[in-house]
Amino acid sequence: MPHEGISTKEELRDRAREVRSGLTPEEGRLFSGSICDALRQELNVERTVMVYVPKSPEVDTMPLIRYLLQQGIRVVVPIIERETRTLRLSRLEDPGVLVISTFSVPEPIGNEIPVWGEDLEVVIVPLLAFDRAGHRLGYGAGYYDRFLSSYPQAKKIGVAFSCQEIGSVPNDDNDVAMDMIVTERENIACH
């Protein structure tokens, strides 16, 4: 995604949303399936994995969540704390308990099983835009950056469609880089 002349994070976010929305629903399903397949290969020894629950048009992680549950891997999902701009964690044992909640994100409200962040081995992070150094743009509120800086032991894997890649994401001291980024085309080792 070229971004000549675009300098601010908000301008880059707008452009990334525009490019991502250019994918057809069929492309989104197909590419999401490829990304979930690649993640299955990556997550072969972990026992506790945090995975975001998607809202359209993000990469659909539900096939991955169902697979991890079938494998007996502990699936943890974030719950958005809008007032404090933080994430709290819940184990997810049944995707059927998810309900649309804050920012239209499905969450296990009323069926929470609290989990400690120290238990996380891997965190799957949604990306709005990314570069090959592992820098990411999220939606701008800093939820994931604050969360990830508190749990540095967890491997950070960002997921996005390849069209969301840009040459360089502006970053500062508060931004937490990914260890790996998975797209439908490739797994990018960062750092």
Number of C-alpha atoms within 10 A of each C-alpha: 16 14 13 7 7 11 11 10 17 13 13 21 18 12 19 24 17 12 15 21 14 12 15 11 12 9 12 21 15 13 21 24 19 17 26 23 15 18 19 15 9 13 15 11 9 13 16 20 23 25 22 23 24 16 14 11 14 19 25 24 22 17 14 20 27 14 15 21 15 11 11 11 18 18 22 27 26 24 21 18 12 12 6 8 13 17 18 15 18 22 20 24 20 13 15 8 14 17 15 12 13 12 9 11 17 20 24 24 14 9 15 18 14 13 15 12 21 11 15 21 19 19 24 23 21 24 23 24 31 29 20 18 18 21 25 27 23 18 17 12 11 15 17 21 17 16 17 21 14 12 17 14 14 21 17 22 25 25 29 24 26 18 17 23 20 18 14 16 20 15 13 8 5 10 17 20 22 27 17 19 29 22 23 21 12 13 17 18 14 15 11
